Amino acid sequence: MSAKPPTQVPVTLGTFTQLYSSTPRGARLARRLVANRMDVWGFGYDGEVSEAVTLVVAELAANAVRHGRVSGRDFRVRLVLREDVVRVEVADGRADRLPELKEPSELSEPSEEGGRGLLIVVALAERWGVEAREDGTYKTVWAEVAVPNGRRVGGS
């Protein structure tokens, strides 16, 4: 009988968490502060990883404002930098409204609103998902963007 090898826990190199108002202005601010945090972590503003993470945050924050807004509740963005990925988490106050991924063929009109943001997230992320609290108070949509070559960076 062989023993199971210990599960390796990913090494966390940095975290960033911020609450934003559930408004378009809050979503814009989230995108800007995430771009800044990526730069602090050593991923330049025009770099591939920074642009991917910033775009994922922009899409998920816009969805949180548009579909997850509850009066009096903010949304939260959390980044976790690991050796191989940046995990993006966006939590909002609507656990009863889960994101729906539409295939491009399901979008009948070019002007049809909604459905495209998650396609962008899927294209940029290694994986994504959603976790809803059982008590129905909020949900978290998350995505993980790959960091090439297991890059270690400095910063806080």
N, C-alpha and C positions, 0 to 999 in steps of 0.2 A: 504494500500500500504506500503510495507516494503522497507526500504532503503538498498541498496547494502552494504555489509560489505567492509571496505577499503581493497584494495589489499595489501598484505604484501610484502614488498620489501626485498629480501634476504640481510642479513647483510654481507658485504664484510670485511673479516678479513685481507686480504693482496693481493697485486698484484705484478706481476713481468712481465716486458716487455723488450724484447731485439731483435734487428735486427741482422741477420746473413747473410753471403754471401751465395748465391745460389749455393753451392758446397757441395760435400760429406764432406769436412772438416767442413763446416758450420753446417751441420746436426749433425755431431758427437759432435761439441761444444755445440749445443743446448741441446742435450741429457745430456751431462755432467753438464752444468750449471743448468738445470732443476733439476737434481738429487741433486745438491748442495742446490738449493733453497728449495726443499722439506725438506732437512735435517735442514736448518735454521728455517723452519716453525715447526719443531718438529716431522717430519716423517722420521725416520731413513732410511739410504740407503737400508737396507735389509728388510724394512717393506713392507707390502702388498700395502698400498696406494702409497708409493713412487715408488715402482717397477711398479705398474700399470700406474701411471702418466708418468713416465719416458719412459715406453714402448710405450704408446700412442704418446708421443712427438716424439720418434724415428721414428715411422711409418709415422706420418703426416709430419715430417720434410723431411724424405726420399722422400715422394711423392711430396712435394713442390719442392725439388731439381730435381727430375726426370721428373715430369710432369708439374710443374708450373713455371719453370725457364724462365725468360725473361732477356736478356742481359742488364746489368746495373741496375737491380732491385734486392734488397735483399728480404729475406722472414722474417716475424716477428713471434715470439712466444710470446704469452701472457698467463699467468696463473692468475686466479682469485680464491682465497681461500675464500670459504663461509663456514658456519657452517656445511653444509651437503654434499657439493661437492667441488671438484677442477675442475674448468672449464679450459680446454685447448683450445686455439685458435691458429691456424697456418694460416697466411695470405701469399699468394704468388701473383705473377703478372699475372696469367693466368686465368681470369674470364671465358674465353671461353672453358676451359677444366675442367669440373666438375668431381669429383670422381665417379667411378662406382663400386658399391658393387656387387661382383660375389659370387654366392653360391658355396660351395665346389664341387657340382656336375658339375658346369660349367667349372671347371679347369680340362681340359682334360689330360694334361701331368704333372707329378710331377715337371718337369723342366720348365714348362711354367712360364714366367716372368709376374709379376703383378697380382693384384687381391687379394692377401693374406693379405696384410697390413690392409686393412679395415676390414677384418674378425677378426683380432686381436683387432682392435679398438672396434668393435661391441661387442666382447666377454668381454672386460674390462670395457666398459663405460655403464652408465645407459641410456644415450641417446647421439646421435650425429647428426650432420647436416652440411649443407653448405649454406653459404650466399654469393651471388655474387653481387658486386656493379653494379648498372644499367648502369653506364658509361663504364663498361667493363675493368676497370683498375686493379681490383684484386678481389680475392675471399678469404673467410675465412672458413676453415674447423674447426669445433669445436666438442669437446666431453666433457662430464661431468663424472668424476669418483667419486663414492660415498665415503664419509668420514664416517666410522662407528661411531655410537653413537653421531652424531652431535658434533664431537670433536672440541673443541676450542683450538687453539694453540697460542703460542707467536711468536715473531719475527717481522721482518719488511716487 
